Amino acid sequence: MSNKPSRTLTFKCKKCTKPVTVFLQKVSACSHIQPYQGICTCGEVMRHATGQKDAVEAFLASPDGSWTHHHH
């Protein structure tokens, strides 16, 4: 059994409260973060991420989802 992250997660939309399925986005070989993104039927973009706290916060704070994770 592997520890791979779930491919989809479901959340409630902040705008219309309908359930929104977010899908695991393609990520680099980096294991610090698993970003998810989806769009509600009302048009609201939903983003979520699991992993390292600062990487997750940086992803969620990016305005357009064009975030990339870099090692320093």
For each residue, the residues with C-beta under 8 A, 3 or more apart:
1:
2:
3:
4:
5: 24 34 50
6: 9 24
7: 23 24
8: 21 22 23 24 36
9: 6 21 22 36 48
10: 19 20 21 22
11: 19 20 22 46 48
12: 17 18 19 20
13: 16 17 18 19 20 40 42 44 46
14: 44 46
15: 40 42 44
16: 13 40 41 42 44
17: 12 13
18: 12 13 40 41 42
19: 10 11 12 13
20: 10 11 12 13 38 39 40 44 46
21: 8 9 10 38
22: 8 9 10 11 36 37 38 46 47 48
23: 7 8 36 37 38
24: 5 6 7 8 27 34 35 36
25: 35 36 37
26:
27: 24 30 33 34 35 69
28: 68 69
29:
30: 27 33 69 71
31: 51
32: 51 52 55 69
33: 27 30 49 50 51 52 55 56 59 69
34: 5 24 27 49 50 51
35: 24 25 27 47 48 49 59 67
36: 8 9 22 23 24 25 47 48 49 50
37: 22 23 25 45 46 47 48 65
38: 20 21 22 23 45 46
39: 20 43 44 45 46
40: 13 15 16 18 20 43 44 45 46
41: 16 18
42: 13 15 16 18
43: 39 40
44: 13 14 15 16 20 39 40
45: 37 38 39 40 65
46: 11 13 14 20 22 37 38 39 40
47: 22 35 36 37 59 60 65
48: 9 11 22 35 36 37 60
49: 33 34 35 36 55 56 59 60
50: 5 33 34 36 56
51: 31 32 33 34 55 56
52: 32 33 55 56
53: 56 57
54: 57 58
55: 32 33 49 51 52 58 59 69
56: 33 49 50 51 52 53 59 60
57: 53 54 60 61
58: 54 55 61 62 67 69
59: 33 35 47 49 55 56 62 67 69
60: 47 48 49 56 57
61: 57 58
62: 58 59 65 66 67
63:
64:
65: 37 45 47 62
66: 62
67: 35 58 59 62
68: 28
69: 27 28 30 32 33 55 58 59
70:
71: 30
72:
